Amino acid sequence: MTLMLASVANSLEADAVWEGGADIVDLKDPAKGALGALDTSIVAEVVRAAAKRRLVSATAGDSFASAQAAVDAVARMASTGVDYVKLGFASGTSGADCIRALGGLAKEVKLIGVLFADREPDLDALRLMAGQGFAGAMLDTATKGLGRLLDYMDVAALVEFVDQCREVGLISGLAGSLEAPDVPRLLPLQPNYLGFRGALCHGRLRGASIDAASVSMIRDLIPRRGDGGTVSGEASVDWRLLMARGQAAPVERAIETDRVFVHDLIMPCSIGAYDFERGVKQNVRFNIDVDVKRAQRHSDDMRDIFSYDLVVDAIKILLGRGHVELIETLARDLADSVLGHPQVVRVCVRIEKLDVICGMVGVEIKRERAMESGAVDQLFPSLGGGAGNTRSH
């Protein structure tokens, strides 16, 4: 399960995001950059108010004169009693030296190492953090106001980060000027938490005060704990597996739908069963039509919207896995991924290879949610299966 982390600057803001349902309160000084440290007295005040009923983290900074300075900063922040201490690392030797220097403290303090997507993050540092006993790692942006996390790293690269964290036993977090439309795009990656500051503030300005309506919007977009998830982020359901199998909640027989589409998207792909198609990329055109349940709220409310970004992201994730033998396989996997979203009723996937002949060759498939089998799967989940939840045409 993915948790919601809300960054705040004082106890009043902490109360506001707690009331709004945040899982983790993260203390930082927005005026001091991405990971500016607050005065320890403010942090200690919030920790006392939390009384171990809520998780509290705090930043210790991201720019240190030496490795020892990083150790001292972490020790000071840890003395407040926070559950986690976050600090940022530069890529290269200086960052690695700081990580190694913190190995001793990591035995006593839960450390979250932060890498910056806008500063060419070295993912090899994840294995080093795990070896030194860190609790987790996070991707953020160092320079605020110049782009979101997804402007610097696409979903395929973020999948790699989350998967590597999982492989070495680190909690994974994603942040970096995230906005409400980013949430449904990032949830299928299954990070342990998503972090927010600007999206929770009045006017979407990270230096402004917390806005309760904005907190509610983000909170509603992230499934809450209580259905089998744990504080450490272990999930009872693998949403990416569900997406791959095409399983989701049943929908009613009589239902109004809207159509979301991605047309004429051309991307370079490593695809094909012939030897001459290996080791090179060829242009492939995607045309995807998705029928979704009509939104119940106003059209400008993200909580009921299926975004075309989800379709593009699914394509990028599939292509990021490496060479695809058959275009039919790519079409099926893409259809199943899209149909895995609970709002989707049916999908039509058309994929064309443009460089094979003087024309176009490809495949078109249609899938829709099976009404009756979906209802049975909800009552008797052990009987469910991916093949039973879609229909082919």
Rosetta blueprint (number, residue, H / E / L):
1 M L
2 T L
3 L E
4 M E
5 L E
6 A E
7 S E
8 V E
9 A L
10 N L
11 S H
12 L H
13 E H
14 A H
15 D H
16 A H
17 V H
18 W H
19 E H
20 G L
21 G L
22 A L
23 D L
24 I E
25 V E
26 D E
27 L E
28 K L
29 D L
30 P H
31 A H
32 K H
33 G L
34 A L
35 L L
36 G L
37 A L
38 L L
39 D L
40 T H
41 S H
42 I H
43 V H
44 A H
45 E H
46 V H
47 V H
48 R H
49 A H
50 A H
51 A L
52 K L
53 R L
54 R L
55 L E
56 V E
57 S E
58 A E
59 T E
60 A L
61 G L
62 D L
63 S L
64 F L
65 A L
66 S L
67 A H
68 Q H
69 A H
70 A H
71 V H
72 D H
73 A H
74 V H
75 A H
76 R H
77 M H
78 A H
79 S L
80 T L
81 G L
82 V L
83 D L
84 Y E
85 V E
86 K E
87 L E
88 G E
89 F L
90 A L
91 S L
92 G L
93 T H
94 S H
95 G H
96 A H
97 D H
98 C H
99 I H
100 R H
101 A H
102 L L
103 G L
104 G L
105 L H
106 A H
107 K H
108 E L
109 V L
110 K L
111 L E
112 I E
113 G E
114 V E
115 L E
116 F E
117 A H
118 D H
119 R H
120 E L
121 P L
122 D L
123 L L
124 D H
125 A H
126 L H
127 R H
128 L H
129 M H
130 A H
131 G H
132 Q L
133 G L
134 F L
135 A L
136 G E
137 A E
138 M E
139 L E
140 D E
141 T L
142 A L
143 T L
144 K L
145 G L
146 L L
147 G L
148 R L
149 L H
150 L H
151 D H
152 Y H
153 M L
154 D L
155 V H
156 A H
157 A H
158 L H
159 V H
160 E H
161 F H
162 V H
163 D H
164 Q H
165 C H
166 R H
167 E H
168 V H
169 G L
170 L L
171 I E
172 S E
173 G E
174 L E
175 A L
176 G L
177 S L
178 L L
179 E L
180 A H
181 P H
182 D H
183 V H
184 P H
185 R H
186 L H
187 L H
188 P H
189 L H
190 Q L
191 P L
192 N L
193 Y E
194 L E
195 G E
196 F E
197 R L
198 G H
199 A H
200 L H
201 C E
202 H H
203 G H
204 R H
205 L L
206 R L
207 G L
208 A L
209 S L
210 I E
211 D L
212 A H
213 A H
214 S H
215 V H
216 S H
217 M H
218 I H
219 R H
220 D H
221 L H
222 I L
223 P L
224 R L
225 R L
226 G L
227 D L
228 G L
229 G L
230 T L
231 V L
232 S L
233 G L
234 E L
235 A L
236 S L
237 V L
238 D L
239 W H
240 R H
241 L H
242 L H
243 M H
244 A H
245 R H
246 G L
247 Q L
248 A L
249 A L
250 P L
251 V L
252 E L
253 R L
254 A L
255 I L
256 E L
257 T E
258 D E
259 R E
260 V E
261 F E
262 V E
263 H E
264 D E
265 L E
266 I E
267 M E
268 P E
269 C E
270 S L
271 I E
272 G L
273 A L
274 Y L
275 D H
276 F H
277 E H
278 R L
279 G L
280 V L
281 K L
282 Q E
283 N E
284 V E
285 R E
286 F E
287 N E
288 I E
289 D E
290 V E
291 D E
292 V E
293 K E
294 R L
295 A L
296 Q L
297 R L
298 H L
299 S L
300 D L
301 D L
302 M H
303 R H
304 D H
305 I L
306 F L
307 S L
308 Y H
309 D H
310 L H
311 V H
312 V H
313 D H
314 A H
315 I H
316 K H
317 I H
318 L H
319 L H
320 G L
321 R L
322 G L
323 H L
324 V E
325 E L
326 L L
327 I H
328 E H
329 T H
330 L H
331 A H
332 R H
333 D H
334 L H
335 A H
336 D H
337 S H
338 V H
339 L H
340 G L
341 H L
342 P L
343 Q L
344 V E
345 V E
346 R E
347 V E
348 C E
349 V E
350 R E
351 I E
352 E E
353 K E
354 L L
355 D L
356 V L
357 I L
358 C L
359 G L
360 M L
361 V E
362 G E
363 V E
364 E E
365 I E
366 K E
367 R E
368 E E
369 R E
370 A L
371 M H
372 E H
373 S H
374 G H
375 A H
376 V H
377 D H
378 Q H
379 L H
380 F L
381 P H
382 S H
383 L H
384 G L
385 G L
386 G H
387 A H
388 G H
389 N H
390 T E
391 R E
392 S E
393 H L
